[in-house]
Every structure is written in structure tokens, then in C-alpha cells.
Amino acid sequence: KDWRLCLQIASCFGLRPIECSHKHIEIRKTPKGKEYLFCTYIKKSGSGQTEPRRLWPLHDYWQEDWNLIKRMKKKEELPPMNNGASDGFKDYLKSNPLWKEYKEKYKAIPYIFRHSYGRRSHEIYKISVEESAKMMGHSPEVHASAYSQWVKEETLEDTMERAIKLRNLLDEFN
């Protein structure tokens, strides 16, 4: 199977392997008629379940360069995703020579596509935990426990600088 589209949508939108399926991804339109991808997958766990969600590309040029909406609209072939989706994802990567090299060099795991999305949302785009969690389809608590380890000191410095500038601006109005 050609896994290229699956890897591209996982990277672009931070999807779980099982979500990379025509069964779980729909094309929807904004009120102004702009098309976007929407994930209908609901993950159920002991603490509740996730909600279906709009998919937001952190790097919008990936979505455009890879023609993701057009390819999903045309129902370009995706590997079958069922309960063994993660295993299929792992099996494909194990057989890929580039992945083997990357895995050894960076100690990467198959969920790296999803984890990278979560990490970029904070480090590059300064998206809040609550917003990023909603974009990824999990709770803020799950998000914080999974991704707070990657918050760097410089990110906190930037956050505090913005907070101080905002406070100073508000003080000027008082």
C-alpha cells in the first residue's frame, strides 16, 4: 500500500494512525465556502471520549503543497485503518529504510507525527494547551501531561515577555 498520503495527513494535522481513513475524514465547508478537513473519529477511554473536530494544519503550506483536500476529496487510496491501524502504521515504517535511519538517529516512534504536531503548536506557534488539545482531539489534561515536557525555558521567557507587555499596555489605559 502507498502510505504517503497517510503520513502526510498524520504530519499535517497531528492525527492518530486510526484517524487516517476516508471513514473518519470528511470534507466540509465554512460559511464562506472554503473547504476543510473534518475528523469524525471518537476515541473512547476510561475517562470519557473525544469529540469530532475540524482539522487545522499548523503549516498551511503542507496542506496546499501536498493537495490534501483535493486528494481526500478524490478518495485517493489510503491503507485500511481498523483496530490494527497502529500496528499497520508501525509495520509500514519498520520496512521503510528512511524510517529505520531516522529511528536510530533520533529514537523516533511511530506517534512522532502526532507528537511533532503537539510540540510545534507550542514551540513555533505559541498555541495554548487548551486550544492545541482541542485541535488534536483530546483533553487539556492529556495534552499537558504528554507535551509539557517539551516546553523550553525560552518559550516561557517569550510568554512572560508578552504577558508583561500586555500588562504594561493595560496599565497605560488605567
C-alpha positions, 0 to 999 in steps of 0.5 A, a space after each residue: 500500500 502507498 502510505 504517503 498520503 497517510 503520513 502526510 495527513 498524520 504530519 499535517 494535522 497531528 492525527 492518530 494512525 486510526 484517524 487516517 481513513 476516508 471513514 473518519 475524514 470528511 470534507 466540509 465547508 465554512 460559511 464562506 465556502 472554503 473547504 476543510 478537513 473534518 475528523 469524525 473519529 471518537 476515541 473512547 477511554 476510561 475517562 470519557 471520549 473525544 469529540 469530532 473536530 475540524 482539522 487545522 494544519 499548523 503549516 498551511 503550506 503542507 496542506 496546499 503543497 501536498 493537495 490534501 483536500 483535493 486528494 481526500 476529496 478524490 478518495 485517493 487510496 489510503 491503507 485500511 485503518 481498523 483496530 490494527 491501524 497502529 500496528 499497520 502504521 508501525 509495520 509500514 515504517 519498520 520496512 521503510 529504510 528512511 524510517 529505520 535511519 531516522 529511528 536510530 538517529 533520533 529514537 523516533 516512534 511511530 506517534 512522532 507525527 502526532 507528537 511533532 504536531 503537539 510540540 510545534 503548536 507550542 514551540 513555533 506557534 505559541 498555541 495554548 494547551 487548551 486550544 492545541 488539545 482541542 485541535 488534536 482531539 483530546 483533553 487539556 489534561 492529556 495534552 499537558 501531561 504528554 507535551 509539557 515536557 517539551 516546553 523550553 525555558 525560552 518559550 516561557 521567557 517569550 510568554 512572560 515577555 508578552 504577558 508583561 507587555 500586555 500588562 504594561 499596555 493595560 496599565 497605560 489605559 488605567 
